[in-house]
Amino acid sequence: MEERYSPQPAGYLLSRFGLVVVLAGLVLAAWFGQIIIVTILGLVLSAAGLSKLWSRYSLAGVGCERGLDERRIFPGESVELKLRLVNRKLLPLPWIQLDYEMPVGLSPALSLQPGDKPGYGFLSKSTALLWYTGVSWKERLYGEKRGYYTLGPVTLSSGDIFGFYPRFSSGDETDTVIVYPKIYPIARLRIPPQYPIGDTAAERRIFEDPIRVNGVRDYSPHDSLRRIHWKASARNQTLKVKVYEPTTTLKVALFLAIDSFRHEAPEDEDMFELGISTAASVASHLLEQHSSVGLYVNSCLADTGQPVEIQPGGSTGQTVELLEALAKVTPVSSGPFDDFLQAERTGLPWGTTLVFILAGMSPSLNGLLLDLKESGYRLMVLQVGDKGENGMEPGIARHTIGQPGDLMTISGETE
């Protein structure tokens, strides 16, 4: 931590100029034999010197420890914040104050001191510490709203017993808490895939995955010799062929159009959060079905300022990566969504199904979706908040999400 003195001691008399004046008065009083004045001014100078020396070493050996029991939570969950001050020296501290900067959104029940940054305040704690002692505090923080929250840094204030020369110590270390978006249940979401070989069980027995054997059956003349299960045939003394599991691969790219949402009124913010929750809910549902899901958002993220560009994947960490990205999404657009989509479409894997989450459809985006459809992509549009058709091209699956309950009714059938 960086230490510094207060720019102004407690009172002008204790400033450098004031002490020079006191010293000059002491010399003059001694010259004229004014014993009482000499005694008083001597005590003043002695107190000032002792206070300055005490203040100089007040924060030496003082440590501040902080910890969070969780750093990633869902809305409605809480985090326990632990703060601990330790004085590791012989010099006692008659007073010390800790100021911890934190977002108001995580601490609605705490009494915070006003801060310089909008939406932030200071959690202040004061105490006295003897030699080689410590004190701890615990506070409960509540994640009521999705977001990426930064906590810290910590500023320590202490000084001499009289408070004549305050001293401050501050660092640049911060902690972060991620509050995931709300995830709503989805009853069914049948999105037609582009090609049929993969990891997800198909509804109709049309395509079979040659690497996933589901059983054996008797040989028939139209079966290929490559399907014969020789071990099973030898065991049963009759020809047996392998039965493969019918599967399909579903690769989905979720596109969230930030600039299609309005942000002028509180209800607009609700629709924006519903759009983010829609993306989180669809992604979570598809990943639970062993699909491959990617995410693309033309937003300036809260930590990097960059848009979201996550390629489709189905690994165990894909859900966490997608939810963390959606937690960091801000209403600030990184650029027009049409340009963003044009740039990202060239890098999409072949056979990817495109799901668009937006609040309104512009003519240019409508034409772009038609071009994607004619290029062979399967499309689905989840329109948040708007009940109008907005000139949507026929043949594109479209569903209106006006409230969380609407997510229970969406399917992948084309209108």
C-alpha positions as CSV (number, residue, x, y, z in Angstrom):
1,M,0.0,0.0,0.0
2,E,1.1,3.5,-0.7
3,E,1.4,5.7,2.4
4,R,1.0,9.5,2.5
5,Y,0.5,12.3,5.1
6,S,-2.5,14.5,5.2
7,P,-1.9,17.6,3.1
8,Q,-3.1,19.7,6.0
9,P,-2.5,18.9,9.7
10,A,-5.2,19.4,12.2
11,G,-4.9,23.2,12.7
12,Y,-2.6,25.8,11.2
13,L,-0.6,26.0,14.5
14,L,0.7,22.5,13.8
15,S,1.8,23.3,10.2
16,R,5.5,23.9,9.5
17,F,5.1,27.6,9.5
18,G,3.1,27.5,12.8
19,L,5.8,25.4,14.5
20,V,8.5,27.9,13.4
21,V,6.4,30.7,14.9
22,V,6.1,28.7,18.2
23,L,9.8,28.0,18.2
24,A,10.6,31.7,17.7
25,G,8.2,32.6,20.5
26,L,9.9,30.0,22.7
27,V,13.3,31.6,22.1
28,L,12.0,35.1,22.7
29,A,10.2,34.0,26.0
30,A,13.4,32.4,27.2
31,W,15.4,35.5,26.3
32,F,13.1,37.7,28.4
33,G,12.8,35.1,31.2
34,Q,9.1,34.3,30.8
35,I,9.1,30.8,32.5
36,I,5.4,30.1,32.1
37,I,5.3,31.0,28.4
38,V,8.5,28.9,27.9
39,T,6.8,25.9,29.6
40,I,3.6,26.2,27.6
41,L,5.4,26.6,24.3
42,G,7.8,23.8,25.2
43,L,4.9,21.5,25.8
44,V,3.3,22.4,22.5
45,L,6.5,21.7,20.6
46,S,7.0,18.4,22.5
47,A,3.4,17.3,21.8
48,A,3.8,18.2,18.1
49,G,7.1,16.3,17.8
50,L,5.8,13.2,19.6
51,S,2.6,13.3,17.5
52,K,4.5,13.6,14.3
53,L,6.8,10.7,15.2
54,W,3.8,8.6,16.3
55,S,2.0,9.3,13.1
56,R,5.1,8.4,11.0
57,Y,5.0,4.8,12.3
58,S,1.3,4.5,12.9
59,L,0.6,2.4,9.7
60,A,3.9,0.5,9.7
61,G,3.2,-3.2,10.3
62,V,-0.6,-2.7,9.8
63,G,-2.1,-5.3,7.6
64,C,-5.5,-5.5,6.0
65,E,-6.9,-8.9,5.0
66,R,-10.2,-9.3,3.1
67,G,-11.9,-12.3,1.6
68,L,-15.1,-13.5,-0.2
69,D,-16.6,-16.9,0.3
70,E,-18.1,-16.8,-3.2
71,R,-17.2,-14.8,-6.3
72,R,-19.9,-16.0,-8.7
73,I,-23.5,-16.1,-7.6
74,F,-27.0,-16.1,-9.1
75,P,-29.6,-13.4,-8.3
76,G,-31.0,-13.8,-4.9
77,E,-27.9,-15.4,-3.5
78,S,-25.4,-13.7,-1.1
79,V,-21.7,-13.3,-0.5
80,E,-20.0,-13.0,2.9
81,L,-17.3,-10.4,3.0
82,K,-14.6,-10.7,5.7
83,L,-12.4,-7.8,6.7
84,R,-9.6,-8.0,9.2
85,L,-7.1,-5.4,10.5
86,V,-3.9,-6.5,12.3
87,N,-1.3,-4.3,14.1
88,R,2.0,-6.2,14.0
89,K,4.1,-3.8,16.1
90,L,4.6,-2.5,19.7
91,L,3.2,0.9,18.9
92,P,-0.6,1.0,19.7
93,L,-3.1,2.7,17.5
94,P,-5.5,4.9,19.4
95,W,-7.6,5.1,16.3
96,I,-7.7,3.6,12.8
97,Q,-10.3,3.8,10.1
98,L,-10.9,1.4,7.2
99,D,-12.7,2.7,4.1
100,Y,-13.6,0.0,1.6
101,E,-15.1,1.1,-1.7
102,M,-18.0,-1.1,-2.9
103,P,-20.9,-0.9,-5.3
104,V,-24.3,0.2,-3.9
105,G,-26.0,-2.6,-5.9
106,L,-24.3,-5.3,-3.8
107,S,-24.9,-3.6,-0.4
108,P,-28.5,-2.4,-0.2
109,A,-28.7,-3.1,3.5
110,L,-25.4,-1.4,4.4
111,S,-25.0,2.2,5.4
112,L,-22.3,3.5,2.9
113,Q,-20.6,6.8,3.0
114,P,-21.0,8.8,-0.3
115,G,-18.2,8.0,-2.9
116,D,-16.8,9.9,-5.8
117,K,-17.8,7.3,-8.4
118,P,-21.5,7.0,-9.4
119,G,-23.1,3.9,-8.0
120,Y,-20.3,3.4,-5.4
121,G,-19.9,4.2,-1.7
122,F,-17.5,3.5,1.2
123,L,-18.0,0.9,3.9
124,S,-16.3,2.6,6.9
125,K,-15.1,0.8,10.0
126,S,-13.3,2.5,12.9
127,T,-11.5,0.9,15.9
128,A,-8.5,1.1,18.2
129,L,-5.7,-1.5,18.1
130,L,-3.2,-2.4,20.8
131,W,0.1,-3.9,20.1
132,Y,0.0,-7.2,18.2
133,T,-3.7,-7.4,18.1
134,G,-6.4,-7.5,15.3
135,V,-10.0,-7.0,14.7
136,S,-12.4,-8.6,12.2
137,W,-15.7,-7.7,10.6
138,K,-18.2,-9.7,8.5
139,E,-20.8,-8.3,6.2
140,R,-23.3,-10.0,4.0
141,L,-23.6,-8.7,0.3
142,Y,-26.6,-9.6,-1.8
143,G,-26.7,-10.1,-5.5
144,E,-30.1,-8.7,-6.4
145,K,-29.2,-7.7,-10.0
146,R,-27.1,-9.2,-12.7
147,G,-23.7,-7.5,-13.2
148,Y,-19.9,-7.4,-12.8
149,Y,-19.1,-5.7,-9.6
150,T,-15.7,-4.4,-8.4
151,L,-15.0,-4.1,-4.7
152,G,-12.1,-2.1,-3.4
153,P,-9.5,-0.7,-3.1
154,V,-9.0,-0.3,0.7
155,T,-7.9,3.0,2.3
156,L,-6.6,3.0,5.9
157,S,-6.4,6.1,8.0
158,S,-4.6,6.5,11.3
159,G,-2.2,8.8,13.1
160,D,-1.2,10.1,16.6
161,I,-3.2,9.9,19.7
162,F,-4.4,13.5,19.3
163,G,-5.2,13.3,15.6
164,F,-2.9,16.1,14.8
165,Y,-1.2,14.4,11.9
166,P,-3.4,12.0,10.1
167,R,-1.8,9.5,7.8
168,F,-3.3,7.5,4.9
169,S,-2.5,4.3,3.2
170,S,-4.2,3.1,0.0
171,G,-3.7,0.3,-2.5
172,D,-4.9,-0.6,-5.9
173,E,-6.0,-4.2,-5.2
174,T,-9.6,-5.0,-6.0
175,D,-12.0,-8.0,-5.8
176,T,-14.7,-8.9,-8.2
177,V,-18.1,-10.5,-7.8
178,I,-20.1,-11.8,-10.8
179,V,-23.8,-12.0,-10.5
180,Y,-25.1,-14.3,-13.3
181,P,-28.3,-13.5,-15.2
182,K,-31.5,-15.1,-14.2
183,I,-32.2,-18.5,-15.9
184,Y,-35.8,-19.4,-16.6
185,P,-37.0,-22.9,-17.4
186,I,-37.7,-23.8,-21.0
187,A,-40.1,-26.7,-21.6
188,R,-38.9,-27.6,-25.1
189,L,-36.7,-26.0,-27.7
190,R,-36.6,-28.0,-30.9
191,I,-34.1,-26.2,-33.2
192,P,-33.6,-28.1,-36.4
193,P,-29.9,-28.9,-37.0
194,Q,-28.0,-28.6,-40.3
195,Y,-26.3,-31.9,-40.4
196,P,-27.0,-35.3,-38.8
197,I,-23.8,-36.8,-37.2
198,G,-23.0,-36.0,-33.7
199,D,-23.7,-36.3,-30.0
200,T,-27.5,-35.6,-29.5
201,A,-30.1,-38.3,-29.9
202,A,-32.3,-37.8,-33.0
203,E,-36.1,-38.0,-32.8
204,R,-36.3,-40.0,-36.1
205,R,-34.2,-43.0,-37.1
206,I,-32.8,-41.5,-40.4
207,F,-29.1,-41.0,-39.6
208,E,-26.9,-43.2,-37.6
209,D,-23.5,-42.5,-35.9
210,P,-21.0,-45.3,-36.9
211,I,-19.0,-44.8,-33.7
212,R,-21.9,-45.3,-31.2
213,V,-23.1,-48.9,-31.1
214,N,-26.5,-49.4,-29.5
215,G,-26.8,-53.2,-29.8
216,V,-26.9,-56.0,-32.3
217,R,-29.5,-57.7,-34.4
218,D,-29.8,-60.6,-36.9
219,Y,-28.1,-60.2,-40.3
220,S,-30.2,-59.6,-43.3
221,P,-29.1,-59.8,-47.0
222,H,-29.2,-56.0,-47.6
223,D,-26.8,-55.3,-44.7
224,S,-23.2,-54.3,-45.5
225,L,-20.4,-56.7,-44.4
226,R,-18.8,-53.8,-42.5
227,R,-21.8,-53.9,-40.1
228,I,-21.2,-57.5,-39.0
229,H,-20.4,-57.9,-35.4
230,W,-17.9,-60.8,-35.6
231,K,-17.6,-61.5,-31.9
232,A,-21.4,-61.6,-31.4
233,S,-21.7,-63.8,-34.5
234,A,-19.2,-66.3,-33.1
235,R,-20.8,-66.3,-29.7
236,N,-24.4,-66.9,-31.1
237,Q,-23.3,-69.2,-34.1
238,T,-25.2,-66.9,-36.4
239,L,-24.5,-63.7,-38.2
240,K,-25.1,-60.5,-36.1
241,V,-24.9,-56.9,-37.3
242,K,-24.3,-53.8,-35.3
243,V,-27.1,-51.4,-34.5
244,Y,-25.9,-47.8,-34.4
245,E,-27.5,-45.1,-32.3
246,P,-29.3,-42.4,-34.4
247,T,-27.7,-39.0,-33.5
248,T,-27.5,-35.5,-34.6
249,T,-25.2,-32.6,-33.9
250,L,-26.8,-29.3,-33.0
251,K,-24.5,-26.2,-33.2
252,V,-26.2,-23.0,-32.2
253,A,-24.8,-19.5,-32.3
254,L,-26.8,-17.1,-30.1
255,F,-26.7,-13.4,-31.3
256,L,-27.8,-10.7,-28.8
257,A,-28.4,-7.4,-30.5
258,I,-27.7,-4.7,-27.9
259,D,-28.5,-1.7,-30.0
260,S,-32.0,-3.0,-30.7
261,F,-33.0,-2.3,-27.1
262,R,-34.0,1.1,-25.8
263,H,-32.6,2.4,-22.6
264,E,-34.6,5.6,-21.9
265,A,-37.1,4.3,-19.3
266,P,-37.0,1.8,-16.4
267,E,-39.3,-0.6,-18.3
268,D,-36.7,-0.6,-21.1
269,E,-34.1,-1.8,-18.6
270,D,-36.4,-4.6,-17.6
271,M,-36.7,-5.7,-21.3
272,F,-33.0,-5.5,-21.7
273,E,-32.5,-7.8,-18.7
274,L,-35.1,-10.1,-20.0
275,G,-33.2,-10.3,-23.3
276,I,-30.0,-11.2,-21.5
277,S,-31.9,-13.8,-19.4
278,T,-33.4,-15.2,-22.6
279,A,-29.9,-15.8,-24.0
280,A,-28.8,-17.4,-20.7
281,S,-31.8,-19.6,-20.5
282,V,-31.6,-20.8,-24.1
283,A,-27.8,-21.4,-23.8
284,S,-28.3,-23.3,-20.5
285,H,-31.1,-25.4,-21.9
286,L,-29.2,-26.4,-25.1
287,L,-26.0,-27.2,-23.2
288,E,-28.0,-29.5,-20.9
289,Q,-29.1,-31.3,-24.1
290,H,-25.5,-31.8,-25.1
291,S,-25.6,-29.3,-27.9
292,S,-22.8,-27.0,-29.0
293,V,-23.5,-23.4,-28.2
294,G,-21.7,-20.1,-29.0
295,L,-22.5,-16.5,-28.0
296,Y,-22.0,-13.2,-29.9
297,V,-23.0,-9.9,-28.4
298,N,-22.2,-6.4,-29.8
299,S,-21.7,-5.0,-26.3
300,C,-18.7,-3.3,-24.6
301,L,-18.1,-5.7,-21.7
302,A,-17.8,-4.3,-18.2
303,D,-14.2,-5.5,-17.7
304,T,-12.6,-5.4,-21.2
305,G,-14.8,-3.1,-23.2
306,Q,-14.8,-5.7,-26.0
307,P,-17.7,-7.5,-27.6
308,V,-18.5,-11.1,-26.9
309,E,-17.2,-13.6,-29.4
310,I,-17.4,-17.2,-28.1
311,Q,-17.3,-20.0,-30.7
312,P,-19.8,-22.8,-30.3
313,G,-18.7,-25.5,-27.9
314,G,-20.1,-28.1,-25.6
315,S,-17.3,-28.6,-23.0
316,T,-18.1,-28.6,-19.3
317,G,-16.7,-25.0,-18.9
318,Q,-18.8,-23.6,-21.8
319,T,-21.8,-22.8,-19.5
320,V,-19.7,-20.9,-17.1
321,E,-18.0,-19.0,-19.9
322,L,-21.3,-18.0,-21.5
323,L,-22.9,-17.0,-18.2
324,E,-19.9,-14.9,-17.1
325,A,-19.9,-13.1,-20.5
326,L,-23.6,-12.3,-20.2
327,A,-23.1,-11.1,-16.6
328,K,-20.6,-8.5,-18.0
329,V,-22.8,-7.3,-20.8
330,T,-23.5,-3.5,-20.6
331,P,-26.1,-1.4,-22.6
332,V,-23.2,0.3,-24.4
333,S,-23.0,-1.0,-28.0
334,S,-19.6,-1.8,-29.6
335,G,-21.1,-0.9,-33.0
336,P,-24.1,-1.5,-35.3
337,F,-25.4,-5.0,-35.0
338,D,-25.7,-5.4,-38.8
339,D,-21.9,-4.8,-39.2
340,F,-21.2,-7.0,-36.2
341,L,-23.2,-9.9,-37.7
342,Q,-21.6,-9.5,-41.1
343,A,-18.1,-9.7,-39.6
344,E,-19.0,-12.8,-37.5
345,R,-20.8,-14.8,-40.1
346,T,-17.6,-15.6,-41.9
347,G,-16.2,-17.4,-38.9
348,L,-19.2,-19.5,-38.1
349,P,-18.7,-23.3,-38.4
350,W,-20.6,-24.9,-41.2
351,G,-24.0,-26.1,-40.2
352,T,-24.5,-23.7,-37.3
353,T,-28.1,-22.7,-36.5
354,L,-28.5,-19.0,-35.7
355,V,-30.7,-17.8,-32.9
356,F,-31.2,-14.0,-32.7
357,I,-32.4,-12.2,-29.6
358,L,-33.5,-8.7,-30.2
359,A,-36.1,-6.1,-29.3
360,G,-36.8,-4.7,-32.7
361,M,-36.3,-5.5,-36.4
362,S,-34.8,-2.9,-38.7
363,P,-35.2,-3.3,-42.5
364,S,-31.5,-3.7,-43.0
365,L,-31.4,-6.5,-40.5
366,N,-34.4,-8.1,-42.0
367,G,-32.7,-8.2,-45.4
368,L,-29.6,-9.6,-43.8
369,L,-31.6,-12.4,-42.1
370,L,-33.2,-13.2,-45.5
371,D,-29.7,-13.4,-47.0
372,L,-28.6,-15.8,-44.3
373,K,-31.6,-18.0,-44.8
374,E,-31.0,-18.1,-48.6
375,S,-27.4,-19.1,-47.9
376,G,-28.6,-22.2,-46.1
377,Y,-28.6,-21.2,-42.5
378,R,-31.5,-22.2,-40.2
379,L,-32.7,-19.2,-38.3
380,M,-34.8,-18.5,-35.2
381,V,-35.7,-15.0,-33.9
382,L,-36.7,-14.4,-30.3
383,Q,-38.1,-10.9,-30.2
384,V,-38.2,-9.4,-26.7
385,G,-41.0,-7.1,-25.8
386,D,-42.4,-6.2,-29.2
387,K,-45.6,-7.8,-30.3
388,G,-45.5,-6.5,-33.9
389,E,-44.3,-8.6,-36.8
390,N,-42.0,-5.8,-38.1
391,G,-42.0,-7.2,-41.6
392,M,-40.4,-10.6,-40.6
393,E,-39.8,-12.7,-43.6
394,P,-41.9,-15.9,-43.8
395,G,-40.2,-19.2,-43.1
396,I,-38.2,-17.9,-40.2
397,A,-39.2,-19.2,-36.8
398,R,-40.2,-16.2,-34.7
399,H,-41.3,-16.1,-31.1
400,T,-42.2,-13.1,-28.9
401,I,-40.8,-13.0,-25.3
402,G,-42.9,-10.5,-23.4
403,Q,-42.3,-12.0,-20.0
404,P,-40.3,-14.9,-18.5
405,G,-43.2,-17.3,-18.7
406,D,-43.1,-17.0,-22.6
407,L,-39.9,-19.0,-22.5
408,M,-41.9,-22.1,-21.6
409,T,-43.8,-22.0,-24.9
410,I,-41.1,-21.5,-27.5
411,S,-40.2,-24.3,-29.9
412,G,-38.1,-24.6,-33.0
413,E,-41.0,-25.0,-35.5
414,T,-41.0,-22.6,-38.5
415,E,-43.9,-20.4,-38.8
